[in-house]
């Protein structure tokens, strides 16, 4: 059974925090991950590695639905997990990223 992705407005923050806890505990990354919500003009979310701070930054657009926000978080966390792997040169959504995505999805959805 898959966890319900449509939290009630009263528990949306709790579901978000639970997802972050699950990812931090079950889906380690090479460096710490900072997650923020900020209005974005040309996408719904992104992940980058800040070499100066030695951390990943994940940014998620704040007006997405709770369901879509969790999906974006899982997707971008998978990028952080896969960042330093030797993968396919022509895509950032290759096989190694797919394995990371599956692990992150399972950590959030089956907790």
PEPE-V400904 format. One record per pair of residues at least 4 apart in sequence whose ideal C-beta (glycine too) atoms are under 8 Angstrom apart, sorted by sequence separation. I is the first residue (numbers start at 1). J is the second residue. If there is no record, write none. Layout:
# PEPE-V400904
i->I j->J
i->I j->J
This chain:
# PEPE-V400904
i->7 j->11
i->8 j->12
i->11 j->15
i->12 j->16
i->13 j->17
i->14 j->18
i->15 j->19
i->16 j->20
i->17 j->21
i->18 j->22
i->19 j->23
i->20 j->24
i->21 j->25
i->22 j->26
i->23 j->27
i->29 j->33
i->40 j->44
i->50 j->54
i->60 j->64
i->64 j->68
i->65 j->69
i->66 j->70
i->67 j->71
i->68 j->72
i->69 j->73
i->70 j->74
i->71 j->75
i->72 j->76
i->73 j->77
i->74 j->78
i->75 j->79
i->76 j->80
i->77 j->81
i->78 j->82
i->79 j->83
i->87 j->91
i->93 j->97
i->94 j->98
i->95 j->99
i->96 j->100
i->97 j->101
i->98 j->102
i->99 j->103
i->100 j->104
i->101 j->105
i->102 j->106
i->103 j->107
i->104 j->108
i->105 j->109
i->106 j->110
i->107 j->111
i->7 j->12
i->22 j->27
i->40 j->45
i->50 j->55
i->64 j->69
i->82 j->87
i->87 j->92
i->92 j->97
i->93 j->98
i->40 j->46
i->49 j->55
i->50 j->56
i->88 j->94
i->7 j->14
i->49 j->56
i->50 j->57
i->87 j->94
i->88 j->95
i->7 j->15
i->48 j->56
i->49 j->57
i->64 j->72
i->87 j->95
i->24 j->33
i->47 j->56
i->48 j->57
i->60 j->69
i->87 j->96
i->23 j->33
i->47 j->57
i->87 j->97
i->47 j->58
i->61 j->72
i->85 j->96
i->46 j->58
i->47 j->59
i->60 j->72
i->85 j->97
i->45 j->58
i->46 j->59
i->60 j->73
i->79 j->92
i->45 j->59
i->82 j->96
i->20 j->35
i->45 j->60
i->58 j->73
i->82 j->97
i->44 j->60
i->45 j->61
i->60 j->76
i->44 j->61
i->31 j->49
i->43 j->61
i->58 j->76
i->79 j->97
i->82 j->100
i->40 j->59
i->58 j->77
i->78 j->97
i->81 j->100
i->44 j->64
i->34 j->55
i->36 j->57
i->38 j->59
i->40 j->61
i->79 j->100
i->32 j->54
i->33 j->55
i->34 j->56
i->36 j->58
i->37 j->59
i->38 j->60
i->39 j->61
i->58 j->80
i->78 j->100
i->81 j->103
i->31 j->54
i->32 j->55
i->33 j->56
i->34 j->57
i->35 j->58
i->36 j->59
i->37 j->60
i->38 j->61
i->39 j->62
i->77 j->100
i->78 j->101
i->81 j->104
i->31 j->55
i->32 j->56
i->33 j->57
i->34 j->58
i->35 j->59
i->36 j->60
i->37 j->61
i->38 j->62
i->39 j->63
i->44 j->68
i->56 j->80
i->31 j->56
i->33 j->58
i->35 j->60
i->37 j->62
i->78 j->103
i->75 j->101
i->78 j->104
i->29 j->56
i->45 j->72
i->56 j->83
i->74 j->101
i->77 j->104
i->44 j->72
i->45 j->73
i->47 j->76
i->45 j->75
i->46 j->76
i->47 j->77
i->74 j->104
i->45 j->76
i->49 j->80
i->74 j->105
i->37 j->69
i->47 j->79
i->47 j->80
i->49 j->83
i->74 j->108
i->73 j->108
i->47 j->83
i->35 j->73
i->70 j->108
i->33 j->77
i->33 j->80
i->29 j->77
i->16 j->66
i->23 j->73
i->27 j->77
i->15 j->66
i->19 j->70
i->23 j->74
i->29 j->80
i->29 j->81
i->16 j->69
i->20 j->73
i->28 j->81
i->30 j->83
i->12 j->66
i->16 j->70
i->19 j->73
i->23 j->77
i->27 j->81
i->29 j->83
i->30 j->84
i->15 j->70
i->19 j->74
i->16 j->73
i->6 j->65
i->7 j->66
i->6 j->66
i->5 j->66
i->6 j->67
i->5 j->67
i->5 j->70
i->5 j->71
i->27 j->100
i->27 j->103
i->26 j->103
i->27 j->104
i->27 j->107
i->23 j->104
i->26 j->107
i->25 j->107
i->23 j->107
i->22 j->107
i->23 j->108
i->26 j->111
i->22 j->108
i->19 j->108
i->22 j->111
i->18 j->111
i->5 j->109
i->3 j->108
i->3 j->109
i->2 j->109
i->3 j->110
i->2 j->110
i->3 j->111
